[in-house]
Amino acid sequence: MIKILFSGDVSWKVGREALAFSIPILKQKYGNFDFIIINCENAAHGKGMTERIFNYFVELGVDAMTSGNHIWDRPEIFPILDSDMRIFRPANYSKLCQGRGFGIIERKGKKLGILNIQGQAFMPPIDNPFECADKAIDELKSQGGENLPIFVDFHAEATSEKQAMGYYLDGKVSALIGTHTHVQTADARILHHGTAFMCDAGMTGAHDGSLGVNFESVMPKFLYGMPAKFESAENDVAFNGAVIEIDEVSGLALNIIGVQVPCE
């Protein structure tokens, strides 16, 4: 069996601290994890990533980092995106963009394919994620074998698109977990053909705000349509994510649990 801990979007400094606080608690409850994966695109002051934060996550024991549309907001991460196999960006952006969208990671003799894709509904115009997923999965299986366990982070806005992708990839991948909306959904389940699915893992950060942003800084945008400088929320801090168990032989899911850890 392969056991995975996945954290939804780790947001701001408070989210990084919540992740560090929660990993030991989750290990104590669920046992050691074969792979710890996080979505990191909001880790640096709400947008993007830095080399320092990348190294911090590695020191915490994170094995892979997925992302989304904000991963390129801080250019200092570009060299890491191009050189390190532990960080991914959505595969259906242009090949000219820094980074890679999929790959195989290995730890203690166990292998896991990682695929990061992004939705099209209410998102920047990019290539079709369904076609991209097919090509990426074929490539991963050509490298790691037909039953290679594959974890997919689908960074998307619309639950309808996420559910459609779950149906489309059911039985082709081990798990498909959504990110981006920062609100955990109550639909963690194993689909008909053996894929673990969850529309959104939620956010690791402060929930007493608007998606990790304090209400005072975000309200002018909603009230008047004026530009606003966002500031981090600080209260109601929690880890949001999922624990997934995969049959290493078949590559299909055995179990998925949505998890929350209060950090205050």
C-alpha positions as CSV (number, residue, x, y, z in Angstrom):
1,M,0.0,0.0,0.0
2,I,1.1,3.6,-0.7
3,K,-0.2,6.2,1.8
4,I,-0.3,9.9,0.7
5,L,-0.9,13.0,2.7
6,F,-2.0,15.9,0.5
7,S,-2.4,19.5,1.6
8,G,-4.6,21.9,-0.3
9,D,-3.2,25.4,-1.1
10,V,-0.7,26.4,1.6
11,S,-1.4,30.1,1.9
12,W,0.7,32.8,3.4
13,K,3.1,32.5,6.4
14,V,0.3,31.4,8.6
15,G,-0.3,28.5,6.2
16,R,3.3,27.4,6.3
17,E,3.3,27.4,10.0
18,A,0.0,25.4,10.1
19,L,1.6,22.8,7.8
20,A,4.6,22.4,10.1
21,F,2.3,22.1,13.1
22,S,-0.1,19.6,11.4
23,I,2.3,17.0,9.8
24,P,3.4,15.5,13.2
25,I,-0.2,15.3,14.4
26,L,-1.3,13.6,11.2
27,K,1.5,11.1,11.3
28,Q,0.6,10.3,14.9
29,K,-3.0,9.7,13.8
30,Y,-2.6,7.9,10.5
31,G,1.0,6.5,10.7
32,N,3.9,7.4,8.5
33,F,3.2,8.6,5.0
34,D,5.0,7.3,1.9
35,F,4.6,10.6,0.2
36,I,3.7,14.1,1.4
37,I,2.4,16.4,-1.3
38,I,1.3,20.0,-1.0
39,N,0.0,22.7,-3.3
40,C,2.4,25.6,-2.9
41,E,1.3,28.3,-5.3
42,N,0.1,30.7,-2.6
43,A,2.9,30.1,0.0
44,A,4.9,33.3,-0.5
45,H,2.8,36.1,0.9
46,G,-0.3,34.8,-0.8
47,K,1.1,34.5,-4.3
48,G,3.9,32.4,-5.8
49,M,6.9,30.7,-4.3
50,T,10.5,31.4,-3.4
51,E,13.6,29.3,-3.1
52,R,13.7,29.8,0.7
53,I,10.1,28.5,1.1
54,F,10.8,25.6,-1.2
55,N,13.7,24.6,1.0
56,Y,11.6,25.1,4.1
57,F,9.0,22.7,2.8
58,V,11.7,20.1,1.9
59,E,13.0,20.3,5.4
60,L,9.5,19.6,6.7
61,G,9.5,16.3,4.8
62,V,7.4,17.4,1.7
63,D,8.2,15.1,-1.2
64,A,6.4,16.9,-4.0
65,M,4.8,20.3,-4.6
66,T,2.1,21.0,-7.1
67,S,0.8,24.5,-8.0
68,G,-1.4,26.5,-10.3
69,N,-1.8,29.9,-12.0
70,H,0.1,31.8,-9.4
71,I,3.3,29.8,-9.5
72,W,5.1,32.2,-11.8
73,D,4.2,35.3,-9.8
74,R,7.7,35.4,-8.2
75,P,10.4,35.0,-10.9
76,E,13.0,33.8,-8.3
77,I,11.4,30.4,-8.4
78,F,12.0,29.9,-12.1
79,P,15.4,28.2,-11.7
80,I,13.9,25.8,-9.2
81,L,11.0,25.0,-11.5
82,D,13.4,24.2,-14.3
83,S,15.9,22.1,-12.3
84,D,14.1,20.3,-9.4
85,M,11.9,17.3,-10.0
86,R,9.9,17.8,-6.8
87,I,8.0,20.9,-7.9
88,F,5.3,21.0,-10.7
89,R,3.3,23.5,-12.6
90,P,0.1,22.9,-14.6
91,A,1.1,20.8,-17.6
92,N,-1.4,22.4,-20.0
93,Y,0.4,25.8,-20.0
94,S,2.8,26.5,-22.9
95,K,5.9,24.4,-23.1
96,L,7.8,27.8,-23.1
97,C,6.7,28.4,-19.5
98,Q,9.2,27.4,-16.8
99,G,8.8,24.0,-15.1
100,R,7.3,20.7,-15.8
101,G,3.8,19.4,-15.4
102,F,4.3,15.8,-14.6
103,G,6.9,13.3,-13.5
104,I,7.7,10.3,-11.3
105,I,9.0,10.7,-7.8
106,E,10.5,7.8,-5.8
107,R,11.0,7.3,-2.0
108,K,12.2,4.2,-0.2
109,G,11.7,2.1,-3.3
110,K,8.1,3.2,-3.9
111,K,7.2,5.2,-7.1
112,L,4.4,7.7,-7.6
113,G,3.5,9.6,-10.8
114,I,2.5,13.2,-10.3
115,L,0.4,15.1,-12.8
116,N,-0.5,18.8,-12.3
117,I,-3.2,20.2,-14.6
118,Q,-5.4,23.3,-14.6
119,G,-9.0,23.9,-15.6
120,Q,-10.4,26.2,-18.3
121,A,-13.7,27.3,-16.8
122,F,-13.3,30.8,-15.2
123,M,-9.5,30.5,-15.6
124,P,-6.8,31.9,-17.9
125,P,-7.0,30.6,-21.5
126,I,-4.8,27.5,-21.7
127,D,-4.7,24.2,-23.5
128,N,-7.4,21.6,-23.0
129,P,-6.7,19.8,-19.7
130,F,-8.5,16.6,-20.8
131,E,-6.3,16.1,-23.9
132,C,-3.2,17.1,-21.9
133,A,-4.0,14.6,-19.1
134,D,-4.3,11.8,-21.6
135,K,-0.9,12.5,-23.1
136,A,0.8,13.0,-19.7
137,I,-0.7,9.7,-18.3
138,D,0.5,7.8,-21.4
139,E,4.0,9.2,-20.9
140,L,4.0,8.4,-17.2
141,K,2.9,4.9,-17.7
142,S,5.4,4.4,-20.5
143,Q,8.1,5.3,-18.0
144,G,6.7,3.7,-14.8
145,G,4.6,0.8,-16.0
146,E,0.9,0.4,-16.8
147,N,-0.2,0.2,-13.1
148,L,2.0,3.0,-11.9
149,P,0.2,4.9,-9.1
150,I,-0.6,8.4,-10.3
151,F,-1.7,11.4,-8.2
152,V,-3.4,14.3,-10.0
153,D,-3.8,17.8,-8.7
154,F,-6.5,19.5,-10.8
155,H,-6.2,23.2,-10.1
156,A,-9.6,24.5,-11.2
157,E,-12.5,26.8,-10.3
158,A,-15.6,25.0,-11.4
159,T,-16.8,21.9,-9.5
160,S,-18.6,20.7,-12.7
161,E,-15.3,20.7,-14.5
162,K,-13.6,18.9,-11.7
163,Q,-16.3,16.2,-11.5
164,A,-16.1,15.8,-15.3
165,M,-12.4,15.3,-15.0
166,G,-12.9,12.7,-12.2
167,Y,-15.3,10.8,-14.5
168,Y,-12.9,11.1,-17.4
169,L,-9.9,9.8,-15.5
170,D,-11.6,7.2,-13.3
171,G,-9.6,4.0,-13.5
172,K,-6.8,5.7,-15.3
173,V,-5.2,7.4,-12.2
174,S,-5.0,6.6,-8.5
175,A,-6.3,9.9,-7.2
176,L,-7.6,13.2,-8.5
177,I,-7.9,16.0,-6.0
178,G,-9.0,19.5,-6.8
179,T,-7.3,22.7,-5.6
180,H,-7.7,26.5,-6.2
181,T,-11.0,27.4,-4.5
182,H,-9.5,27.2,-0.9
183,V,-12.8,25.7,0.4
184,Q,-12.8,22.0,1.3
185,T,-15.6,20.0,-0.2
186,A,-17.5,17.2,1.5
187,D,-17.3,14.7,-1.4
188,A,-14.2,12.6,-0.8
189,R,-15.0,9.2,-2.3
190,I,-13.7,6.4,-4.5
191,L,-15.2,6.5,-8.0
192,H,-16.7,3.5,-9.8
193,H,-13.4,2.4,-11.4
194,G,-11.2,2.9,-8.5
195,T,-10.0,6.5,-8.5
196,A,-10.0,8.5,-5.3
197,F,-11.7,11.8,-5.9
198,M,-12.3,15.1,-4.0
199,C,-13.5,18.3,-5.7
200,D,-11.3,20.5,-3.5
201,A,-8.8,19.7,-0.7
202,G,-9.3,23.2,0.8
203,M,-6.7,25.6,2.2
204,T,-4.0,25.3,4.8
205,G,-4.0,28.7,6.4
206,A,-6.3,31.2,8.1
207,H,-10.0,30.6,7.5
208,D,-11.4,33.8,9.2
209,G,-11.2,35.8,6.0
210,S,-11.9,35.5,2.3
211,L,-9.8,32.6,1.0
212,G,-7.0,33.4,3.3
213,V,-7.2,37.2,2.9
214,N,-8.4,39.4,5.8
215,F,-11.8,40.9,5.2
216,E,-10.7,44.5,5.8
217,S,-8.3,44.4,2.8
218,V,-10.5,42.5,0.4
219,M,-13.8,44.4,1.0
220,P,-13.0,47.5,-1.1
221,K,-12.7,45.3,-4.2
222,F,-16.1,43.8,-3.6
223,L,-17.8,47.1,-2.5
224,Y,-16.4,49.5,-5.0
225,G,-14.5,47.5,-7.6
226,M,-11.3,49.3,-6.6
227,P,-7.8,47.7,-6.6
228,A,-6.8,46.5,-3.1
229,K,-3.6,45.3,-1.5
230,F,-4.4,42.0,0.1
231,E,-3.2,41.2,3.6
232,S,-3.2,37.8,5.3
233,A,-6.0,36.7,7.6
234,E,-4.6,35.4,10.9
235,N,-7.4,33.6,12.8
236,D,-9.2,30.2,12.6
237,V,-6.1,28.6,11.3
238,A,-6.3,25.0,10.0
239,F,-4.8,22.4,7.9
240,N,-7.1,21.2,5.1
241,G,-6.2,18.2,2.9
242,A,-6.7,14.5,2.4
243,V,-5.2,11.1,3.3
244,I,-5.2,8.6,0.4
245,E,-4.3,4.9,0.4
246,I,-3.4,3.2,-2.9
247,D,-2.9,-0.4,-3.8
248,E,0.6,-0.5,-5.1
249,V,0.0,-3.5,-7.3
250,S,-3.2,-2.3,-9.2
251,G,-2.5,1.4,-8.8
252,L,-6.1,2.0,-7.7
253,A,-7.3,3.7,-4.6
254,L,-8.2,1.8,-1.4
255,N,-9.4,4.8,0.7
256,I,-9.6,8.5,0.9
257,I,-10.4,10.7,3.9
258,G,-10.8,14.5,3.9
259,V,-8.9,15.8,6.9
260,Q,-8.9,19.1,8.9
261,V,-6.5,20.0,11.7
262,P,-7.3,23.0,13.9
263,C,-4.0,24.9,14.6
264,E,-5.1,27.3,17.3
